[in-house]
Amino acid sequence: MSNQRHTTIRAALTAGLFMLWLVAIGARAGYLQLFKAPWLSQKASVQYEREMTLRAKRGDIYDRHHEALAVSIEST
């Protein structure tokens, strides 16, 4: 087998595998868009939307003589 023919076969095999990989990715994307869209939307909204109560402590505000002008208090 000549070197040029061997290179041509290798290039064709690589291109074929690459095309097969692209078709597989396209098929998976189509499956997710057509059949799993409602489930994925529901799952995304559960992850994104949640109610949280944060009790953050704000920093105190001082004047130039280091006397407190405003202090943070706990809220309920």
C-alpha positions in Angstrom: 0.0 0.0 0.0 1.4 3.4 -1.0 2.0 6.1 1.6 -0.4 8.5 -0.2 -3.2 5.9 -0.2 -2.5 5.2 3.5 -2.8 9.0 4.3 -6.0 9.3 2.3 -7.6 6.4 4.2 -6.5 7.8 7.5 -8.0 11.3 6.6 -11.2 9.7 5.4 -11.5 7.7 8.6 -10.8 10.8 10.8 -13.4 12.8 8.8 -16.0 10.0 9.1 -15.5 9.8 12.9 -15.7 13.5 13.3 -18.9 13.6 11.3 -20.3 10.7 13.4 -19.4 12.7 16.5 -21.2 15.8 15.2 -24.3 13.8 14.3 -24.4 12.3 17.8 -24.1 15.7 19.4 -26.9 17.0 17.1 -29.1 14.1 17.9 -28.6 14.6 21.6 -29.3 18.3 21.4 -32.5 17.6 19.4 -33.7 15.0 21.9 -33.2 17.4 24.8 -35.0 20.2 22.9 -37.9 18.2 21.7 -38.6 15.6 24.4 -37.0 16.9 27.6 -37.7 20.6 27.4 -40.6 20.7 30.0 -38.6 18.7 32.5 -35.5 20.7 32.0 -37.4 24.0 32.4 -39.0 22.8 35.6 -35.7 21.7 37.0 -34.0 25.0 36.0 -36.8 27.0 37.7 -36.4 25.0 40.9 -32.7 25.7 41.0 -33.1 29.3 40.1 -36.1 30.4 42.1 -36.0 29.9 45.8 -36.9 32.1 48.8 -34.2 32.9 51.3 -34.1 35.1 54.3 -30.7 36.7 54.8 -29.8 38.5 58.0 -26.9 40.6 56.9 -25.0 42.7 59.4 -24.3 46.1 58.0 -21.2 48.0 58.9 -21.3 50.8 61.4 -20.7 54.4 60.3 -18.3 56.6 62.2 -17.4 60.2 62.0 -13.8 61.5 61.8 -13.4 61.3 65.6 -14.4 57.6 65.5 -17.7 58.2 67.2 -20.6 56.0 66.0 -23.1 57.9 63.8 -25.1 54.8 62.8 -24.9 51.3 64.1 -26.3 48.1 62.8 -29.1 46.3 64.8 -30.6 42.9 64.4 -33.9 42.8 62.7 -36.6 40.1 62.9 
